[in-house]
Amino acid sequence: QVQLVESGGGLVQPGGSLILLCSASTSIFSCATMVWHRQAPGKQRELVATITNVGGTIYGDSVKGLFTISKDNAKRTVYLQMNSLIPEDTAVYYCRAWIRGDVYWGQGTQVTVSS
């Protein structure tokens, strides 16, 4: 069973930056496609960014040029660097892993952007 643990969320002022981390327990992390999602209260879950097992990246239109997804296979960790944050970025951010046909979710980390 794969365990995903997100961290790095918190309160930040508009224009600020945060980096989120998702650590995976699996020994085959290098085979995984990792995805960041977010969900604001009362809204549908939104795809934020994806990084494949070979390092290819895909971003949602709302965060292109502002957020960066990356990973460290040795640390079994995926990151989301978030810059130029605005209140609309406020949401619970979830990490998802696709590993050998199975999907795993983290419990989420809260990001609040407010002045």
Backbone torsions as a table, in degrees:
resi	resn	phi	psi	omega
1	GLN	NA	130.9	-179.3
2	VAL	-91.6	130.7	175.9
3	GLN	-108.5	131.7	177.5
4	LEU	-117.0	131.7	-178.9
5	VAL	-128.8	116.5	176.9
6	GLU	-90.8	151.5	175.6
7	SER	-155.6	170.1	175.7
8	GLY	102.9	-7.4	179.2
9	GLY	-72.1	170.1	179.6
10	GLY	162.4	-164.8	-179.9
11	LEU	-98.1	131.2	179.8
12	VAL	-141.9	148.5	177.8
13	GLN	-78.3	153.9	175.5
14	PRO	-53.3	138.3	-176.7
15	GLY	89.1	-9.6	-179.3
16	GLY	-82.8	-176.1	-176.9
17	SER	-133.3	152.5	172.5
18	LEU	-143.4	155.2	170.2
19	ILE	-123.5	127.7	177.2
20	LEU	-100.0	148.4	178.8
21	LEU	-125.4	144.7	173.1
22	CYS	-132.2	114.3	-179.3
23	SER	-102.2	134.1	-176.4
24	ALA	-114.0	141.1	-177.7
25	SER	-83.5	-13.1	-172.1
26	THR	-69.8	144.7	176.5
27	SER	-80.8	-7.8	179.4
28	ILE	-114.9	39.6	-178.9
29	PHE	-57.3	-34.7	-177.9
30	SER	-64.0	-17.1	178.7
31	CYS	-88.5	-6.2	-169.6
32	ALA	-88.2	147.2	161.8
33	THR	-97.7	126.4	-175.5
34	MET	-112.8	140.5	-174.9
35	VAL	-134.1	138.6	168.2
36	TRP	-103.1	129.3	172.1
37	HIS	-117.9	165.1	170.8
38	ARG	-144.5	153.9	179.1
39	GLN	-143.5	118.7	175.7
40	ALA	-88.8	155.6	179.8
41	PRO	-55.1	129.5	178.4
42	GLY	75.7	5.7	-178.3
43	LYS	-119.5	162.5	177.5
44	GLN	-73.5	153.1	176.2
45	ARG	-65.0	137.7	-175.1
46	GLU	-119.1	137.5	174.2
47	LEU	-76.9	127.9	-178.1
48	VAL	-102.3	-53.3	-175.6
49	ALA	-161.5	151.9	179.7
50	THR	-133.1	142.4	170.0
51	ILE	-133.2	128.7	-175.6
52	THR	-85.2	175.0	179.6
53	ASN	-62.1	-26.1	-179.9
54	VAL	-98.7	6.4	172.9
55	GLY	95.9	2.4	175.9
56	GLY	-69.4	145.0	-176.5
57	THR	-123.4	147.1	177.1
58	ILE	-138.4	137.8	-177.9
59	TYR	-124.8	148.0	169.2
60	GLY	-68.1	150.9	-175.7
61	ASP	-58.8	-33.4	-174.9
62	SER	-71.2	-15.5	-175.6
63	VAL	-121.1	1.1	-179.8
64	LYS	-59.4	131.8	-179.4
65	GLY	82.9	-7.2	-177.6
66	LEU	-116.9	-37.4	179.3
67	PHE	-109.8	149.7	177.9
68	THR	-133.9	126.2	175.2
69	ILE	-99.4	141.3	178.4
70	SER	-152.1	171.0	179.0
71	LYS	-148.0	159.6	176.0
72	ASP	-129.3	104.7	-176.4
73	ASN	-63.9	-36.5	179.6
74	ALA	-63.8	-37.3	178.9
75	LYS	-89.0	-6.4	-178.4
76	ARG	54.4	46.7	-174.1
77	THR	-136.6	138.3	172.6
78	VAL	-112.7	145.1	-175.1
79	TYR	-121.8	153.6	169.9
80	LEU	-131.6	106.5	175.6
81	GLN	-86.4	121.1	-176.3
82	MET	-116.1	121.2	-179.7
83	ASN	-120.0	161.0	177.2
84	SER	51.9	48.3	-175.6
85	LEU	-67.9	143.7	178.0
86	ILE	-126.1	162.6	-178.6
87	PRO	-55.4	-30.5	179.2
88	GLU	-66.9	-13.2	175.2
89	ASP	-80.5	-6.7	179.2
90	THR	-62.6	124.9	-176.9
91	ALA	-177.7	169.6	165.6
92	VAL	-88.4	126.8	-178.7
93	TYR	-101.4	127.9	-176.3
94	TYR	-116.2	142.5	174.1
95	CYS	-99.6	135.1	176.8
96	ARG	-128.5	139.6	179.0
97	ALA	-121.0	136.9	174.3
98	TRP	-115.7	109.8	-173.3
99	ILE	-133.7	113.9	176.6
100	ARG	50.0	45.9	175.7
101	GLY	85.6	-4.4	179.2
102	ASP	-108.7	148.4	-178.2
103	VAL	-115.2	136.3	179.8
104	TYR	-131.4	144.9	-179.7
105	TRP	-122.9	143.1	168.1
106	GLY	-84.3	175.0	-177.5
107	GLN	-87.1	-10.8	175.3
108	GLY	97.7	157.1	174.6
109	THR	-136.4	135.4	-175.0
110	GLN	-81.9	131.3	171.7
111	VAL	-118.4	124.6	178.7
112	THR	-123.8	124.0	179.4
113	VAL	-111.8	112.4	-175.2
114	SER	-156.0	145.6	175.4
115	SER	-92.3	NA	NA
